[in-house]
Amino acid sequence: MSDALQMSVSQIFNRNGKKYAFVSFTDGSRMAEGKIPDCTILSSRGFAKEEISQLEDYMGRELSNLKRMAAGVRIMDAFMKS
């Protein structure tokens, strides 16, 4: 994987009592989107199967940090101007 891999984490969603968030990875024209806490890649473009496995492993290893990041995302903050 390239050193220029960018990651972003969504807010936490709650559906039918189940909490989850999305983790996006981008690298130029390549992209992958995963879901936590499942730690699975749901869609990807340009990443090899081995790289997708590495991304899923990463999400599993960093799950507590990713959850903490998602908990800190406040979507309404994007619309609030001071």
N, C-alpha and C positions, 0 to 999 in steps of 0.2 A: 504494500500500500504506500502511496505517496505521503511525504511529510506534510503536504498542503491540505490534508483531509480536514474539513470543517464539520463541526457537529453542532446541532441545536436540539433543544428539548422543549416540548410543548407544555402547556398547562396540564393539570390533572383533570381528567374527565371521569364522571361517575355515572354509570349506566346500570340500572337494576342492581344497585348495591356493589358493583364491581368497579374499582378504581383502576385507571390505566393512563398512560401517557405515550406520546410518540417521540422517537428519537430519529433525527434525520442526519445523514452523512452525505456530504458533497465533496467532490474533488474534480474541479473543472466541469466536464460534461457528464461525469459519472454521478449517480445518486443512489441512495438506498434509504428506505424508511423502515424502522422497526418499531415494535411495541413492547413496552414494559408494563407489568412485571414478567410477561411471557418470555422476553428476551429473544424474540424471533424477528427476522427480517420479513416484512410483508410484501415489499416490492423493491425492485432494484433495476438499474440500467447501467451497464458497463463494468460491473464488478464480477470477477470470476467466482466460481462456487467456493473455492478455498478462502477468498477474501470475505465472502458473505459469512462463512463459518467463523472467521476471525472477528468480524463485527458482532456476531451473536455471542461469542465467547467474551468479548469486551463488555457487552451489555450485562452479561451475567456476573462478571468480576466486579463491575462498577455499579451494580444495581442500587445499592444504598445511596451512593453519590448521585446517581441519575434521578432517583426518587426525590432527594433533597433539592436538586436543581428544579425539577418539575413543580415541587411545592412552592418554590420561590417565584414562579412565573405568574404574573398578574396581567391578564390580557387587557383589562381596562386601563392599565397604566399607559398603554400605547395610545389611547385616545385622550388621555388627560394631559393638558398643557398647563404649565405654571405661569 
